[in-house]
């Protein structure tokens, strides 16, 4: 049994029912300056809040806590705190403040 298929940016090769080897293409980062991007996010608190909400949305979409924390370079404790803050806003029926 040998299949080849492509999913988004991943090339997956199934060698048997139990083993799947995933190879990823390198990410194109030319022209990106991490320091400038961090400064841009810090300019406006709404940008930082949007990223925090995106983290919570990623968890709701079924992504694992480990994957989300690694992807966004945050700790589990930070995510727990943001979740609790978001729940406070939404439980107060502040519709315009929901994450």
Secondary structure, DSSP 8 states (H G I E B T S, - for coil): --EEEEETTEEEEE-SSS-EEEEE-----TT--HHHHHHHHHH-HHHHHHHHHHHHHHHHTT--HHHHHHHHT--HHHHHHHHHHHHHHHHTT-GGG--
